C-alpha cells in the first residue's frame, strides 16, 4: 500500500483525488485541508506528498520547506498557478514535481509512479560511503553535504543531481539529458526545473554561485562537474 498525504483545501478536488487513488486499491490517502492539519498528519510517514500551493493558512511553498525538515519522500505540487515564478519557487523550496490544475487523474498517477520508481532506483544505485572532491563531500547514506567541517542536509532532488554529476566528472550534460536521467522521463522542452535545482546546488557548493567553479555551464554543451574546482 502506497501512503499518500494529500494537502488540498478544496474539499471537492480532494474528494475526487481520494476517490480516484483509493479506487484501485494501491493507495492509502490521508487528507489535510490546511497547513496546520498537514503538519500534524506529517508526523507519520508517507511514500509521497501531494501539496496545493494555495492554502488558507499558509503558502504551500513555505509548508514544503517545513515538511522537508523531516520528510525525504517525493513532494508533488498541485496548483492552478502556471506562472514561471511560482513553479520555480515551489521547486526551489523542495518540490520534486509540479502539476497544473485541472489535470487528468491518470496523469497524476503516472507522475506519482514515476517519482516512486526514481526513489526506488536511487536506493538501488546509492553509492557507498562518501563522494568527495576538492572543496566538499556528500554523505550518500545521510544525504548531506559536508563543507568546511559542517554538514548540511540536501533536498532529495539536489542530492540526486549532485551525486550523479560527481559520479560522472568532466562529462557535459544538457538540461534535457539531465532531466531524462534524473526524473526518468523527457522534459518536452521545459528545462526550468533543472536550472532551478542547479542554481540551488551552486549556492551550497560554490563560493560565488554566479561564478561557479565546480558545477559549471559549458556554452553549447551543458553542465559539467569539475572535482578540482578549477573553473577552467
N, C-alpha and C positions, 0 to 999 in steps of 0.2 A: 504494500500500500504506500502510495506517494503522499506525503503530508504537505499540504499547501496552506499557507497563511494568505488570505485574501483581504487586503486593506482597501475598502471601497465604501464611500459614504452614500452612494446612490443604491437604495435598497433593491430597486428593480433590476439594475445591472448586476448587482451581487447575486440576486436570486437566479438569474439566467446563467451566470457563470457557474454557480454552485450546482445547479441542476445539470448542466452540460457535463461538468467534470465528474460529478458523483455518479452520473448515469452509467458510465462504462465500468464501474467497479474498481478502477485502479487508483482513484484519488480520494483522500480524506481531507475535506476542505474546512478550515476554521475561518470564520468571517469576523472582521473587526471593522466597525463603521467610522471610527475616529483614530487619531494618532495615539491617544491615551489608551484606548482599547487594544491597539496593536502592541504597544509597549508591554502591557500586561500579558497578552497572549504570547508574545515572543519570548517569554521566559522558558517556554517549552522549545523543543527542537522541531525544525521543519526542513523538508527537502528543497523547497522553493518558496519564494515570497512574490506575490503579485501586488503591486503598490500603485495606487492612484496618486497623481501629482497634486490634485486639489482636494484637500481635506478640510473639514470645518474648523479644526482647532490648531492645525499646524501644516506647513507645507510638506508634501510627501518627499520632496528633495531633502529637506532638513531631517525628516524622520529617517530617511535612508542612511544618513551619516550616523545616526544614533543606533540603528539596527546593526550597522557594520561593526560596531564595537564588540558584539558577541556572536554575530552570525556570519558565516562564510559561504552559505548556500547562495545560489543564483537569485538575484533580485531583478524582476522584470517590471518595468513601469508600464502602466496602462493610463493613457491620457487622451483627452480631446485636443490638447495643445500640440500643434505641429510645427512650431517655430524653432529655428536652429538654436537660439539661446537657451530655451527650456530643455531641449534634448541634450545639449552639451553639458548644461548644469547637472541634469539628472545622472548622466553617465560619469561626470567628474566627481560626483558625491558618492559613488559606489555602485551605481546601477550596472547591470550586465547587458540589459536589452531594453528596448523601448518599442511599444506597440501603440499606434494611434487609433483611437475610437472614431467611429464604430469599426469593429473587426469581425471577421468570420471566426467563430469559435474553433473551427478546425485548424485555423492558422495559430490560434492561441495554444492549442495542444501541441502542434508541430514545434512551436518556439520553446515550450516547456520541455519537450522531449529532447530537442537539440541541445539545450543548456544542460540537462541532466546527463546526456551522453558525453558532453565535453568534460563535465566534472569527473565522470567515471574514467574516461580515458586519461585525464590528467593524473588521477590517483595511480592508474596502472603504469604510467610513464614517469611518475615522480622521481626525480633524480635523488640519489642517496647523498646524505650528509650536506656539505656546503659547496655552493658555487662561488668562486672567488674571482676577483680581478684586482687591478692595481689600487683602486680607491675605495672599494666596498665589497661586501659579500652578501649573499642571501642564504638564509637557512631554509632549506626546502621542506623540512619536516614541520617547522613552525610558521613558514611563510612570512618571514620577517626579513627586513633589510638591516644589515649591520654596517654602520658607518661611524667613523670617529669614536669608536668604543660604545656607541649607543645602538639600541635595537628599536626598529620601527615596524609596526605591522603593515603589510602590503594588502590592499584590496585584492580579491581573487583574480580579477581580470588583469590588473597590473602585474601580479605575480606570474600569471601565465605568459604574458608578453615578454617580460624581462627575463624570466628563466629560459624561455625559448631562444631569445636573442643571445643570451650568454652562452648557451649550448651551441650556437652557430655563429661564432665570432668572425668578423671580416666578410660576412656574406650580406648582400643587399636584398632587402625585401620590399616590394611595392606595397602600398596600403591595401590594395585589393588582395594581394597574396597573403599578407598577414591576417587579414580578415578571414579568408578561407581556411588558413591553417589553425587559427586560434578559435574562431567562432564555429567552424565546421560547416560553413555554407558561403555562398557567393554574396558579395556586398551589393551587387547590382548598381554599382556606380556611386553609392553613398558611403564615402570613406571618412566621414566626420568622426565616427566612433573611434577609429584607430588614432586619428590625430589628437583627440581629447585625451586618450589614455597615454599616448606618447608624451604629451605635454606634462601630464601629471607625474609620470615617471621621471622625467627630466628635472622637475622641481625637487625631487627627492635625492637624485644621484649626482646632479651636476652642481658645481659651484655657481655657475651662471646658466640658468635654463635657456636664456636667449642666445647663448654661445656654447652649445653642447660639445663636449669632447668625447664622451662615452657613447651616447646614443645619438648618432649623427644622421643628418639628412644629406644624401648624395644626389646632387641635381640630376634628374632624369633617370635615376636608378632606384631610389627608395631609401629606406632606413638601414643603417649599418651599426653594429655594436663593435666598439674598439676597446678591448680589455685593458689596454695600456693608457687610454685616455689622452692620446697624443693630439687629437683634433686635427690631424693632417690627412 
